[in-house]
Amino acid sequence: MKCPICGEEMLAGGLISAGISVGWVPKDEFDKKGLRRISYQEWHSIGNSSILLGQTKIPNAFLCKKCNKVIGVFDVRKTLSHYEAVTL
C-alpha cells in the first residue's frame, strides 16, 4: 500500500491493544473531557479480543516509516449499547 501522505510504500501489519478493547466513537464523543469520558453513547468495537491474553488484535494496519503514521482499514465487529460501553 502506498502512503497517501508521501507516496512511499507502507509496511503491512496490525495493531495490538493490551488490556481493553479498541473501539471507534464519533468525534463529538471522542472530544469529551473529564468525567464525561467514562460513558460513550455510540461505541463500535474493532478487532478480536482475547480475554485469556488480555489483548485485542486488529489486522490491516499499515506503517509509513517516512511519515511515522499508521493507516488502516478496520472491520467493525460489534456495536455496543450505552450500558455495555460504560462497563468496558
Secondary structure, 3 states (H helix, E strand, C coil): CECCCCCCECEEEEEEEECCCEEECCHHHHCCCHHHHHCCCCEEEECEEECCCCEEEEEEEEEECCCCEEEECCCEEEEECHHHHHCC
